Amino acid sequence: MIDLIIYNARIYTQWPERPWAEAVAIQKGRIVAVGYDPEIRALATPRTRLIDARGQLALPGFTDSHIHLFDLARRRGQVSLYDAASLDDLAARVQTHASQLPPDAWVLGYGWNESNWPELRFPTRHDLDGVTGGRPAVIWRTDLHAAVANTEALRRAGIDATTPDPPSGVIDRDEIGQPTGVLRELAINLVRQAIPPMTEAQAAANLQAVARDLHALGIVAVHDQRMKDNAEEGPEALRLYQRLAANGELPLRISCNLEAAHLDMIIELGLQSGLGDEWVRFGHVKLFSDGSLGARTAWMLAPYENDPENRGMFLTPPEEMAALIQKAHRHGVAISVHAIGDRANRTVLDTFDEALAAGSDAPPLIPHRIEHVQAIHPEDQPRLARLGVTASVQPLHCTDDIPNTNRLWGDRGRNAYPFRNLLNVGAVLAFGSDAPVASPNPWRGIHAAVTRQRRDGSPAGGWHPEQRLSVEEAVRAYTIGPAIAIGQARQQGRLAPGYLSDLILVDQDIFVIHKDELPATQVLLTLLHGKIVHQA
């Protein structure tokens, strides 16, 4: 029996045999037929639900290929600082939030970006001490590669003038050697480990709330990324997802990765990347090669502009990273490597090259991938396609980072976010948001990819406009690209017979409207496994 038919739609199927259709028939969570209204409506029985799309555009449901889903759930209820326009504005928002908390609660927040402020400086512990009422506080920069803790949080973490920098981390200090509160890279974990953990019940409730927000944006699936050097996060997340799926309560399709600290156990147990079903899968093992542009820790071939002593830093020593990647490849485990700077990307590609050349009796069932591929030298760009490495990229980062890229990398900005070049050389693009680092809104992401402009229209003509994509290419990067990246191209990313019935209806035809209107796109209906999970 056909459970559901959507008709009178303009369906962009991405199915080569029939790229456009008017109607789709769904049974038991799968698409059974796609075609014209009369032929599909003829399949209906008295028990079939019919939905008139009223001529609206239908697309395959979107996948966010780089999202910190578990962390996003954990951060629900924290103070969001993305829109803080200055240091004073940040302090006022933190103070308002702190005043609503119990006296001993931690004040937690994220999203500040000093590059948009008149002050152009990081906050310090002194900025937070006066607005947090004696409570411990830590707020993360937008890229999550830097954070600032107040004096009480530093005290609880045991950080003082005598505390050494941890491996791959930096504790900023003032002129007399006292911590300023600014923590970079893995130094953040010194404070993070002092924060009380979230209960599983709270995590589940928060996850459902986050999923509702994602459904309203047209997102039905995610590739869940891990935080830096947080070995316990991956197992916690995977356990939660499996428990929810077993009860029929998982609100998204999730490919979950695990931190590299678990690689030996994964191999010992014989686990392979791609293990799972259409709801929960073990995807990749996550490594971090370097830091971020905003924290000035992205690993570069040449020094930062006006900072001749700084080429950034590696987070995983190259020889250690090479050993991990080679071991994983030999045992059928796919690797996902965070790489921002051009030296980081070159080093990672060198390592993948060596691992693939060495061969494997059981190569991974899904491709290795690089997360961000932010700055990559032109000589290295064709190597992603040659090595079959997925380019997991975030288009909103491109436009968000314009000021910092121009200021810190200068002319090398032409090699940043080279989406067109990567597509032209045959690399698979998988789009994501990096939320909570940036907004998970894919319509803003599509706008950024096709215009290379911010929502205010700057810069005129687009930033390095030669790297712009078409709307069709951007949609592919939110649908088929992610499916290829996790070995699911035969059942996700298209609206075709046999595919999972994940579909969205939107309020405007994104293929014909002016590009400036793309961010305003609203999702009218979201189907996940043939069930309505969002309806405007």
GUTI-254567 format. One record per residue (C-alpha): x, y, z; residue number from 1. Coordinates in steps of 0.001 Angstrom, whole numbers, plus 524288, in hexadecimal, padded with zeros to 5 digits. Example, Ala and Ser with C-alpha at 12.3 -4.5 7.8 and 13.67 -1.06 7.14 Angstrom:
[rec [8300C; 7EE6C; 81E78]; 1]
[rec [83566; 7FBDC; 81BE4]; 2]
# end
This chain:
[rec [80000; 80000; 80000]; 1]
[rec [804C0; 80D9F; 7FC9F]; 2]
[rec [80561; 81576; 80937]; 3]
[rec [80720; 82320; 803A2]; 4]
[rec [806C9; 82A21; 7F692]; 5]
[rec [80B74; 83801; 7F4A3]; 6]
[rec [8067D; 83D9E; 7E7D1]; 7]
[rec [80560; 84A71; 7E079]; 8]
[rec [81384; 84D56; 7E3FD]; 9]
[rec [81F83; 851B7; 7DC8A]; 10]
[rec [82892; 846CD; 7E0F2]; 11]
[rec [8373B; 84817; 7DEE4]; 12]
[rec [83AB7; 839C3; 7E01E]; 13]
[rec [84953; 839DD; 7DCE5]; 14]
[rec [8464F; 82CB3; 7D699]; 15]
[rec [84CD9; 82C3C; 7C91D]; 16]
[rec [841E0; 82420; 7C33B]; 17]
[rec [837A4; 82E43; 7C6E1]; 18]
[rec [83D80; 83B01; 7CC2C]; 19]
[rec [83034; 84177; 7CDD4]; 20]
[rec [8231D; 83BE5; 7D1E3]; 21]
[rec [815B6; 83FE7; 7D6DA]; 22]
[rec [8127A; 8355D; 7E0C1]; 23]
[rec [818B5; 82B6F; 7E9C1]; 24]
[rec [81317; 81F3F; 7F037]; 25]
[rec [81836; 81A7C; 7FD5A]; 26]
[rec [816A9; 80D75; 8042F]; 27]
[rec [81CD9; 8091B; 81114]; 28]
[rec [826D5; 813F7; 81123]; 29]
[rec [82B6E; 811E0; 8031D]; 30]
[rec [82840; 81844; 7F634]; 31]
[rec [8217F; 80E81; 7ED41]; 32]
[rec [81E39; 81719; 7E191]; 33]
[rec [82127; 8248C; 7DC08]; 34]
[rec [81A83; 82A68; 7D02A]; 35]
[rec [80F28; 8324F; 7CAF0]; 36]
[rec [802ED; 834D9; 7D2EF]; 37]
[rec [7F990; 82B92; 7CBCF]; 38]
[rec [80283; 81FB3; 7CC2F]; 39]
[rec [80636; 8218C; 7DA77]; 40]
[rec [7F89F; 8250B; 7DF66]; 41]
[rec [7F386; 818AC; 7D8D9]; 42]
[rec [7FB66; 810FE; 7E307]; 43]
[rec [7F356; 8166D; 7EE4B]; 44]
[rec [7EA3B; 80DFD; 7F657]; 45]
[rec [7DF72; 812D4; 7FF67]; 46]
[rec [7E960; 8129E; 80A92]; 47]
[rec [7F3D9; 81A73; 80386]; 48]
[rec [7F633; 8281E; 808A2]; 49]
[rec [7F6B2; 83255; 7FDD1]; 50]
[rec [7FDD7; 83F3F; 7FF1D]; 51]
[rec [7FBD6; 849E8; 7F505]; 52]
[rec [808C1; 8515E; 7F3F9]; 53]
[rec [80206; 85C85; 7ECBA]; 54]
[rec [80D02; 85DB6; 7E2EC]; 55]
[rec [817BD; 85FB4; 7ECFB]; 56]
[rec [825B2; 85B1D; 7EB0A]; 57]
[rec [82956; 84E06; 7F133]; 58]
[rec [83768; 84A17; 7F3DC]; 59]
[rec [83E36; 83E90; 7FA44]; 60]
[rec [83FCE; 840CE; 808D5]; 61]
[rec [84C96; 84781; 80C4C]; 62]
[rec [85825; 84201; 813D1]; 63]
[rec [86101; 84A67; 81C30]; 64]
[rec [86E1A; 843D2; 819CE]; 65]
[rec [87566; 84AAC; 824B1]; 66]
[rec [86DD9; 84DA3; 830F6]; 67]
[rec [87150; 84BCD; 83F38]; 68]
[rec [863F4; 8462D; 84220]; 69]
[rec [866A4; 840CC; 84FA6]; 70]
[rec [86DB8; 84D45; 85361]; 71]
[rec [86292; 85554; 84DBB]; 72]
[rec [8590D; 84DEC; 8566E]; 73]
[rec [86210; 84FEF; 86209]; 74]
[rec [862A6; 85E8E; 85F68]; 75]
[rec [853F8; 86057; 85EE9]; 76]
[rec [85087; 869E8; 869AF]; 77]
[rec [85DD6; 87099; 86957]; 78]
[rec [85F07; 87EDC; 8658E]; 79]
[rec [860D9; 880FA; 856F0]; 80]
[rec [86A49; 88BFE; 853C6]; 81]
[rec [86A92; 88BB7; 844EC]; 82]
[rec [863FD; 898F0; 843FD]; 83]
[rec [86BFA; 89FB4; 84E9B]; 84]
[rec [87016; 8AC62; 847F7]; 85]
[rec [87ABB; 8B03E; 85189]; 86]
[rec [88195; 8AC1A; 85DF6]; 87]
[rec [877E9; 8B42B; 865F4]; 88]
[rec [86C97; 8ADA9; 85EF0]; 89]
[rec [8725C; 8A04D; 861F3]; 90]
[rec [873DF; 8A3CF; 87055]; 91]
[rec [865C5; 8A877; 87113]; 92]
[rec [860A0; 89BEC; 86AF0]; 93]
[rec [868C1; 89378; 873F7]; 94]
[rec [8642D; 89B44; 87FCF]; 95]
[rec [855D7; 899CF; 87C21]; 96]
[rec [8577D; 88B40; 87A23]; 97]
[rec [85F33; 88968; 886C1]; 98]
[rec [85501; 890A4; 88EBD]; 99]
[rec [84AF0; 88638; 88B2F]; 100]
[rec [8535C; 87AEC; 89019]; 101]
[rec [854DF; 87509; 89DBC]; 102]
[rec [86009; 87AF0; 8A5AD]; 103]
[rec [86990; 86FA4; 8A351]; 104]
[rec [865BF; 86C44; 89550]; 105]
[rec [86FC7; 86D0B; 88A81]; 106]
[rec [86DEE; 87859; 88109]; 107]
[rec [8702F; 87288; 87397]; 108]
[rec [86F7B; 878E3; 86643]; 109]
[rec [874AC; 8787C; 8587C]; 110]
[rec [87569; 87FDE; 84BB4]; 111]
[rec [87D0A; 88C70; 84E77]; 112]
[rec [8854E; 891D8; 84381]; 113]
[rec [88E5C; 89D22; 8468E]; 114]
[rec [89125; 89F9D; 83820]; 115]
[rec [883BE; 8A635; 8375C]; 116]
[rec [88602; 8AF27; 84314]; 117]
[rec [88B94; 8BCE0; 843F2]; 118]
[rec [8953E; 8B7DA; 84E31]; 119]
[rec [89AF2; 8ACE2; 845B0]; 120]
[rec [89F9F; 8A5AE; 851D1]; 121]
[rec [89C25; 89943; 8590A]; 122]
[rec [894B8; 89AC0; 865E1]; 123]
[rec [89C31; 89715; 87237]; 124]
[rec [898BF; 8919D; 87F8D]; 125]
[rec [897DA; 89F81; 884BF]; 126]
[rec [88D27; 8A2B3; 87AE3]; 127]
[rec [88536; 89726; 87FE5]; 128]
[rec [887E5; 8983A; 88E72]; 129]
[rec [87F82; 8A450; 89029]; 130]
[rec [87387; 89ED2; 8894B]; 131]
[rec [872BF; 890B2; 88DF7]; 132]
[rec [86FB5; 892CC; 89C64]; 133]
[rec [87A88; 88A07; 8A16C]; 134]
[rec [875D5; 87E71; 89961]; 135]
[rec [87FC0; 876E8; 89131]; 136]
[rec [87EC1; 87AD3; 882E2]; 137]
[rec [8848D; 876D3; 875DD]; 138]
[rec [88055; 87BBE; 86882]; 139]
[rec [8854C; 8762D; 85BA9]; 140]
[rec [88969; 87DED; 84FC4]; 141]
[rec [88145; 87B67; 843A5]; 142]
[rec [88B29; 871A3; 83E22]; 143]
[rec [88C03; 86A1C; 84B0E]; 144]
[rec [89AE7; 86A9D; 849FE]; 145]
[rec [89BF9; 87520; 85473]; 146]
[rec [8945B; 8781A; 860CB]; 147]
[rec [89514; 8814A; 86C50]; 148]
[rec [892EB; 87D02; 87A5F]; 149]
[rec [890BF; 885C7; 88604]; 150]
[rec [898E5; 8857C; 8925B]; 151]
[rec [88FDB; 87C0E; 89987]; 152]
[rec [88FE6; 87264; 88E33]; 153]
[rec [89EC7; 872F2; 88D96]; 154]
[rec [89F47; 8706A; 89C3C]; 155]
[rec [89665; 86482; 89B38]; 156]
[rec [89EAD; 85F53; 89012]; 157]
[rec [8AB33; 8615B; 897D5]; 158]
[rec [8B102; 86AF3; 88E06]; 159]
[rec [8BA49; 8752B; 89360]; 160]
[rec [8C742; 87B92; 89014]; 161]
[rec [8CE8E; 86ECB; 89240]; 162]
[rec [8C5F8; 8667E; 88949]; 163]
[rec [8CD93; 86275; 87D1C]; 164]
[rec [8C7A2; 862E2; 86F9E]; 165]
[rec [8C216; 85572; 86C87]; 166]
[rec [8C665; 84E76; 86019]; 167]
[rec [8C038; 85518; 8543C]; 168]
[rec [8BA60; 85FC9; 85CBD]; 169]
[rec [8BD7C; 86D8C; 86136]; 170]
[rec [8B9E7; 874B6; 86DBD]; 171]
[rec [8BADF; 8833B; 86AB3]; 172]
[rec [8C20B; 88AFC; 87535]; 173]
[rec [8C386; 89955; 8788B]; 174]
[rec [8D03D; 8A0D9; 87A11]; 175]
[rec [8D29B; 89B4B; 887C5]; 176]
[rec [8CF88; 88D43; 883E6]; 177]
[rec [8C1B0; 88C3F; 88933]; 178]
[rec [8B766; 88548; 880D4]; 179]
[rec [8AED3; 88EF4; 8797E]; 180]
[rec [8A3CD; 88511; 878BA]; 181]
[rec [8A5B9; 882F5; 86A23]; 182]
[rec [8A7EA; 8749D; 866F3]; 183]
[rec [8AB87; 86FDE; 85962]; 184]
[rec [8A9CE; 8626D; 8536D]; 185]
[rec [8AB80; 85722; 85D0B]; 186]
[rec [8ADB8; 86047; 8688C]; 187]
[rec [89EE5; 86218; 86861]; 188]
[rec [89D67; 8541F; 86D22]; 189]
[rec [8A3A2; 857AC; 87A30]; 190]
[rec [8975E; 85F72; 87D5D]; 191]
[rec [88DBC; 8571D; 875BF]; 192]
[rec [8910A; 84B57; 87E3A]; 193]
[rec [88CB2; 852DC; 88A41]; 194]
[rec [87F02; 8557B; 884E8]; 195]
[rec [87495; 84C30; 88A51]; 196]
[rec [8703D; 84275; 87FD7]; 197]
[rec [862A7; 84254; 879EA]; 198]
[rec [859BE; 836D9; 87D1F]; 199]
[rec [85575; 82DAC; 87243]; 200]
[rec [84734; 83179; 87445]; 201]
[rec [84A88; 83FC5; 872C0]; 202]
[rec [852D0; 83CD6; 866CA]; 203]
[rec [84779; 8355F; 8609B]; 204]
[rec [83DD7; 84062; 86324]; 205]
[rec [84755; 84A73; 85DD2]; 206]
[rec [849FB; 84220; 851D1]; 207]
[rec [83B8A; 8416B; 84E99]; 208]
[rec [83A84; 8502C; 84FAD]; 209]
[rec [84669; 8521E; 846E9]; 210]
[rec [840C0; 84896; 83CF8]; 211]
[rec [83415; 85047; 83C3F]; 212]
[rec [83BEA; 85C51; 838CF]; 213]
[rec [8435B; 854C1; 82E59]; 214]
[rec [836EA; 84EEB; 828A0]; 215]
[rec [8318A; 85CAF; 826FB]; 216]
[rec [83D91; 85FB2; 81EBC]; 217]
[rec [83BD9; 85390; 81641]; 218]
[rec [846A4; 84B8B; 81CB5]; 219]
[rec [84391; 83D2D; 81ECC]; 220]
[rec [85126; 83744; 82042]; 221]
[rec [85E2F; 83B1B; 82630]; 222]
[rec [86C5C; 83705; 826EC]; 223]
[rec [86F27; 8391B; 83548]; 224]
[rec [87CCD; 83E44; 83808]; 225]
[rec [884D0; 83D4F; 84465]; 226]
[rec [88AD5; 8480C; 84C7F]; 227]
[rec [8998F; 848EA; 84E20]; 228]
[rec [89FBE; 83EBA; 8570A]; 229]
[rec [892D0; 83B48; 85D80]; 230]
[rec [893E1; 82C88; 85DDA]; 231]
[rec [8877C; 82A39; 8659E]; 232]
[rec [87E86; 83249; 85CCF]; 233]
[rec [87DF1; 828B1; 85165]; 234]
[rec [879D4; 81CBB; 8594E]; 235]
[rec [86FE3; 824EC; 860DE]; 236]
[rec [869F7; 829D4; 85426]; 237]
[rec [869ED; 81CA8; 84D4B]; 238]
[rec [863C1; 8161A; 85914]; 239]
[rec [85902; 82069; 859B0]; 240]
[rec [85624; 81F85; 84B20]; 241]
[rec [85528; 810A7; 84BA3]; 242]
[rec [84C1D; 810D4; 8576C]; 243]
[rec [84318; 81AC5; 850EF]; 244]
[rec [84335; 81336; 8441F]; 245]
[rec [83FC1; 8068B; 84B19]; 246]
[rec [833BA; 80D45; 850A8]; 247]
[rec [83000; 8136E; 843A5]; 248]
[rec [832FB; 820E0; 8492A]; 249]
[rec [83F20; 82506; 84196]; 250]
[rec [83B30; 83185; 83A80]; 251]
[rec [8461C; 831B2; 83048]; 252]
[rec [84E4B; 82870; 82836]; 253]
[rec [85BCF; 82902; 82E5F]; 254]
[rec [8694F; 82502; 82A00]; 255]
[rec [8712E; 82639; 8367F]; 256]
[rec [87FE6; 82700; 83758]; 257]
[rec [888B2; 823A1; 842C2]; 258]
[rec [894EF; 82A0A; 847FC]; 259]
[rec [8A217; 82450; 84418]; 260]
[rec [8A4C3; 82014; 85223]; 261]
[rec [89B9B; 8148E; 84F9C]; 262]
[rec [8A23E; 80F9B; 84332]; 263]
[rec [8A924; 803EA; 84952]; 264]
[rec [89CAE; 7FF3A; 84FCC]; 265]
[rec [894F3; 8011D; 8433A]; 266]
[rec [89EE6; 7F8C6; 83BFE]; 267]
[rec [89F66; 7EE87; 846BB]; 268]
[rec [8909B; 7ED0C; 84616]; 269]
[rec [890EF; 7EBD1; 83744]; 270]
[rec [88821; 7F795; 83502]; 271]
[rec [887F7; 7FD24; 82740]; 272]
[rec [88412; 80AB7; 822D3]; 273]
[rec [8763C; 80A36; 81D8C]; 274]
[rec [87144; 800A7; 827BF]; 275]
[rec [862FE; 80318; 82AE1]; 276]
[rec [855FB; 8054B; 8241C]; 277]
[rec [84ECB; 810A2; 81DE1]; 278]
[rec [84D39; 81726; 82B2E]; 279]
[rec [85A2F; 815E7; 8326D]; 280]
[rec [8675A; 812F4; 82C72]; 281]
[rec [8755A; 812FC; 83106]; 282]
[rec [87BC4; 81C1B; 82746]; 283]
[rec [8899F; 820B7; 82987]; 284]
[rec [89445; 8222E; 83397]; 285]
[rec [89717; 8309C; 835D2]; 286]
[rec [8A482; 83706; 83634]; 287]
[rec [8A89C; 8453A; 83758]; 288]
[rec [8B47E; 84970; 82FA2]; 289]
[rec [8B439; 857E0; 8335D]; 290]
[rec [8AC31; 862B9; 8398F]; 291]
[rec [8A473; 86DD0; 83377]; 292]
[rec [8A614; 87A8D; 82C29]; 293]
[rec [89F5E; 882C5; 83691]; 294]
[rec [8A7D8; 87D66; 84186]; 295]
[rec [8B3F7; 87F6B; 838D4]; 296]
[rec [8B71E; 870F8; 83A66]; 297]
[rec [8B47C; 86C0B; 82C86]; 298]
[rec [8C12C; 865CD; 827B6]; 299]
[rec [8C66C; 86D75; 81C24]; 300]
[rec [8D149; 86C0E; 81213]; 301]
[rec [8D4EF; 87A67; 813FF]; 302]
[rec [8D34E; 88369; 81FCA]; 303]
[rec [8C6FA; 88AF8; 822C8]; 304]
[rec [8C657; 898BE; 81D7D]; 305]
[rec [8CDB5; 8A260; 82654]; 306]
[rec [8D140; 89728; 82F76]; 307]
[rec [8DDF8; 89198; 82A14]; 308]
[rec [8E026; 88836; 8356F]; 309]
[rec [8D2D3; 881AB; 83464]; 310]
[rec [8CFE3; 876A4; 82AE9]; 311]
[rec [8C555; 870E2; 8339D]; 312]
[rec [8C6AF; 863A9; 83A14]; 313]
[rec [8C3F2; 85544; 83841]; 314]
[rec [8BB2C; 84EC6; 84246]; 315]
[rec [8BEDB; 840C3; 83F1E]; 316]
[rec [8CD81; 83F14; 83C7A]; 317]
[rec [8CEFB; 83B71; 82E0C]; 318]
[rec [8D5F0; 82E9E; 830D2]; 319]
[rec [8CB51; 82AAC; 83A72]; 320]
[rec [8C0B4; 82E6F; 830CC]; 321]
[rec [8C757; 8267A; 82614]; 322]
[rec [8C807; 81A7C; 82EC6]; 323]
[rec [8B99C; 81BB2; 83270]; 324]
[rec [8B4F3; 81D8A; 82475]; 325]
[rec [8BD11; 8123A; 81F5D]; 326]
[rec [8B869; 80935; 82A49]; 327]
[rec [8AA34; 80D0B; 82813]; 328]
[rec [8AB07; 80B08; 81967]; 329]
[rec [8B105; 7FD8D; 81B0D]; 330]
[rec [8A5AE; 7F969; 823A5]; 331]
[rec [89A1C; 7FED6; 81C0F]; 332]
[rec [897E2; 80B07; 8241D]; 333]
[rec [8959F; 817CE; 81CE3]; 334]
[rec [89C29; 82413; 82220]; 335]
[rec [89696; 831DF; 822E4]; 336]
[rec [8A10E; 83C3F; 824D7]; 337]
[rec [89ED3; 84A62; 828C0]; 338]
[rec [8A806; 85296; 82055]; 339]
[rec [8A737; 8616E; 81EEA]; 340]
[rec [8B480; 866AA; 81AA1]; 341]
[rec [8BB39; 863DF; 80DC1]; 342]
[rec [8C66A; 85CD8; 81481]; 343]
[rec [8BCCE; 854A1; 81C42]; 344]
[rec [8B571; 850C4; 80FEE]; 345]
[rec [8C1F9; 84D64; 808BC]; 346]
[rec [8C6DC; 84533; 81417]; 347]
[rec [8B9FC; 83DE8; 8152A]; 348]
[rec [8B9B3; 83B28; 80691]; 349]
[rec [8C7CD; 8366A; 8071D]; 350]
[rec [8C3DD; 82D18; 811E3]; 351]
[rec [8B7E2; 82810; 80A9E]; 352]
[rec [8C073; 82641; 7FE8F]; 353]
[rec [8C9F6; 81DD3; 80645]; 354]
[rec [8BF2F; 81602; 80CDB]; 355]
[rec [8B841; 812E5; 80016]; 356]
[rec [8C515; 80F7C; 7F961]; 357]
[rec [8C83E; 805E3; 80447]; 358]
[rec [8BB7F; 7FEDE; 80194]; 359]
[rec [8B262; 7F74A; 80A6E]; 360]
[rec [8AC83; 7E9B6; 80AF7]; 361]
[rec [89FE2; 7F004; 80FD0]; 362]
[rec [89F1D; 7FE20; 80AEE]; 363]
[rec [89438; 80698; 810A3]; 364]
[rec [886CD; 804E5; 80AAE]; 365]
[rec [884DA; 813A5; 80A9E]; 366]
[rec [88E42; 81E76; 80657]; 367]
[rec [897C1; 8258A; 80F11]; 368]
[rec [894CC; 8340A; 81025]; 369]
[rec [89A65; 8412F; 813D0]; 370]
[rec [8921A; 84A59; 81BF6]; 371]
[rec [89259; 858AC; 817C2]; 372]
[rec [89D14; 85866; 80D43]; 373]
[rec [89D4A; 866F5; 81010]; 374]
[rec [8AA37; 86B2C; 809FE]; 375]
[rec [8B02F; 861F3; 80024]; 376]
[rec [8BB41; 864F0; 7F6C2]; 377]
[rec [8B76C; 863C2; 7E85A]; 378]
[rec [8C159; 858D3; 7E677]; 379]
[rec [8BA52; 850D2; 7F0D4]; 380]
[rec [8AC4B; 85302; 7EC6B]; 381]
[rec [8ABF9; 8481F; 7E20B]; 382]
[rec [8B119; 83E55; 7EBEA]; 383]
[rec [8A40E; 83D0C; 7F2E7]; 384]
[rec [89D9A; 83757; 7E6D8]; 385]
[rec [8A950; 82EDF; 7E372]; 386]
[rec [8A991; 82912; 7F119]; 387]
[rec [89AB9; 82811; 7F233]; 388]
[rec [89A8D; 830B0; 7FE53]; 389]
[rec [88DB9; 837C1; 80107]; 390]
[rec [88E5A; 84685; 8028A]; 391]
[rec [88567; 84933; 80E21]; 392]
[rec [883BB; 857F6; 80D5D]; 393]
[rec [87B46; 86267; 81397]; 394]
[rec [876E9; 86D5A; 80A79]; 395]
[rec [872A0; 8769F; 81556]; 396]
[rec [88074; 87686; 81AC3]; 397]
[rec [884E0; 87C1D; 80DCC]; 398]
[rec [87D1D; 888A6; 80F2C]; 399]
[rec [87E24; 8897B; 81DF2]; 400]
[rec [88CFA; 888EB; 81D05]; 401]
[rec [88EEA; 89348; 8127F]; 402]
[rec [89450; 89DD8; 81BC4]; 403]
[rec [89D74; 8948F; 822E2]; 404]
[rec [8A203; 88DF8; 81664]; 405]
[rec [8A550; 89AF0; 8100C]; 406]
[rec [8AC35; 89FEB; 81C32]; 407]
[rec [8B394; 893AD; 82043]; 408]
[rec [8B66B; 88CF4; 81341]; 409]
[rec [8B666; 89837; 8098A]; 410]
[rec [8B7C8; 893DA; 7FB63]; 411]
[rec [8B75A; 885A3; 7FF8F]; 412]
[rec [8A8BF; 8879D; 8013C]; 413]
[rec [8A747; 883BD; 7F2FD]; 414]
[rec [8AA87; 875D7; 7F75A]; 415]
[rec [8A046; 875E4; 8022B]; 416]
[rec [89358; 86EDB; 8005F]; 417]
[rec [8963B; 86B9C; 7F20F]; 418]
[rec [8893F; 864C5; 7EFBC]; 419]
[rec [88934; 8665D; 7E0EB]; 420]
[rec [89731; 861A0; 7DF90]; 421]
[rec [89490; 855A5; 7E7E8]; 422]
[rec [8885F; 8524B; 7E030]; 423]
[rec [88F4D; 85461; 7D33E]; 424]
[rec [89A24; 84ACF; 7D6BC]; 425]
[rec [89010; 84073; 7DA54]; 426]
[rec [88FCF; 840FD; 7E920]; 427]
[rec [8834E; 83D38; 7F03E]; 428]
[rec [87DF8; 848F4; 7F7B5]; 429]
[rec [87600; 84659; 803FB]; 430]
[rec [87035; 852C2; 809D1]; 431]
[rec [86E10; 85505; 81840]; 432]
[rec [86D0E; 85FEF; 82220]; 433]
[rec [87657; 85CCC; 82D5F]; 434]
[rec [86B46; 860B7; 8369E]; 435]
[rec [86C08; 8659E; 8412B]; 436]
[rec [877A7; 86CA2; 83B00]; 437]
[rec [86E8D; 87238; 83097]; 438]
[rec [86010; 871FE; 82D9C]; 439]
[rec [85B18; 864C2; 828D0]; 440]
[rec [8522D; 86BAA; 81F05]; 441]
[rec [8551B; 86553; 811C5]; 442]
[rec [84E34; 87017; 80A2E]; 443]
[rec [85847; 879B2; 80F2D]; 444]
[rec [8629E; 86FC5; 80B8E]; 445]
[rec [85D7C; 86EA3; 7FDA4]; 446]
[rec [85D3A; 87D70; 7FC97]; 447]
[rec [86B60; 87E4C; 8012F]; 448]
[rec [86FC0; 873D8; 7F793]; 449]
[rec [8692C; 879C2; 7EBA5]; 450]
[rec [86BE0; 88839; 7EE6A]; 451]
[rec [87830; 8884B; 7F700]; 452]
[rec [87189; 893A9; 7FDD2]; 453]
[rec [86C63; 8966F; 80B50]; 454]
[rec [85DE4; 8987F; 80CEA]; 455]
[rec [85FD8; 8A748; 80C37]; 456]
[rec [8651F; 8A5A1; 7FE5C]; 457]
[rec [87357; 8A7FE; 801C2]; 458]
[rec [87CBD; 8A786; 7FB58]; 459]
[rec [876FC; 8AC57; 7EE9C]; 460]
[rec [87841; 8A1F8; 7E41F]; 461]
[rec [87C20; 89799; 7EE00]; 462]
[rec [888B9; 89407; 7F508]; 463]
[rec [89190; 88D05; 7EB59]; 464]
[rec [88587; 88B2F; 7E2BF]; 465]
[rec [88C81; 88195; 7D9CC]; 466]
[rec [889D1; 87775; 7E478]; 467]
[rec [87AF9; 878DB; 7E424]; 468]
[rec [87238; 86D02; 7E208]; 469]
[rec [864E4; 86BB1; 7DB9D]; 470]
[rec [858D6; 86950; 7E3D8]; 471]
[rec [857FD; 85B90; 7DE3E]; 472]
[rec [865FA; 858B1; 7E259]; 473]
[rec [86382; 85DF5; 7EFFA]; 474]
[rec [8574E; 85589; 7F18D]; 475]
[rec [85F21; 849B5; 7ED3A]; 476]
[rec [86925; 84CC3; 7F7C5]; 477]
[rec [85E4C; 84C40; 801FF]; 478]
[rec [85871; 83F99; 7FCC1]; 479]
[rec [8600C; 83666; 7F3E5]; 480]
[rec [86D8A; 83AB4; 7F867]; 481]
[rec [86AD8; 83727; 806AD]; 482]
[rec [864FB; 82A1E; 80290]; 483]
[rec [87144; 826B0; 7FADD]; 484]
[rec [87995; 82ABE; 8067F]; 485]
[rec [873A1; 82026; 80F2A]; 486]
[rec [8716C; 815C2; 804C4]; 487]
[rec [862BE; 817F0; 803F4]; 488]
[rec [86158; 81D1F; 7F619]; 489]
[rec [85826; 811EA; 7F292]; 490]
[rec [84DCD; 815BF; 7FC78]; 491]
[rec [84FD7; 823FE; 80051]; 492]
[rec [850CA; 830E4; 7F906]; 493]
[rec [846F0; 82E4C; 7EE28]; 494]
[rec [83845; 82D0C; 7EC94]; 495]
[rec [837F6; 82062; 7E4EB]; 496]
[rec [83202; 812CD; 7E64E]; 497]
[rec [83883; 80B26; 7F12E]; 498]
[rec [83DE4; 8172F; 7F7F3]; 499]
[rec [83A6E; 81B64; 805B1]; 500]
[rec [82E85; 82440; 805CD]; 501]
[rec [8351A; 8307E; 80B2F]; 502]
[rec [82F5C; 83C57; 8044C]; 503]
[rec [82D10; 84AD6; 80633]; 504]
[rec [823A1; 854B0; 8003D]; 505]
[rec [827FB; 862E5; 7FFCD]; 506]
[rec [820BE; 86FA1; 7FDCF]; 507]
[rec [8285D; 874AA; 7F218]; 508]
[rec [82F31; 86F15; 7E635]; 509]
[rec [83D6D; 870A8; 7E9DA]; 510]
[rec [84193; 86DE0; 7DBDB]; 511]
[rec [83AE5; 879DF; 7D624]; 512]
[rec [83A5A; 88432; 7E0E7]; 513]
[rec [84486; 88ED6; 7E244]; 514]
[rec [85033; 889B4; 7E9D3]; 515]
[rec [84E67; 89411; 7F457]; 516]
[rec [84177; 88DA2; 7F7F8]; 517]
[rec [84768; 88058; 7FAFE]; 518]
[rec [84986; 88281; 809B0]; 519]
[rec [83B0B; 88586; 80B76]; 520]
[rec [836D1; 87814; 8069A]; 521]
[rec [82D12; 871A9; 80FD5]; 522]
[rec [82A82; 86323; 810FB]; 523]
[rec [81BFA; 86021; 8104C]; 524]
[rec [81CCF; 85181; 81289]; 525]
[rec [8276A; 847F0; 816B7]; 526]
[rec [825D7; 83950; 81539]; 527]
[rec [82EF1; 82FC9; 81C10]; 528]
[rec [82CFD; 8216F; 818E9]; 529]
[rec [81FE0; 82504; 812FF]; 530]
[rec [81AF3; 82BA4; 81F51]; 531]
[rec [81863; 83A2B; 820FA]; 532]
[rec [821FE; 83FA3; 82ADD]; 533]
[rec [81FE7; 84DFB; 82786]; 534]
[rec [81477; 85542; 8219F]; 535]
[rec [813CB; 863F9; 820AD]; 536]
# end
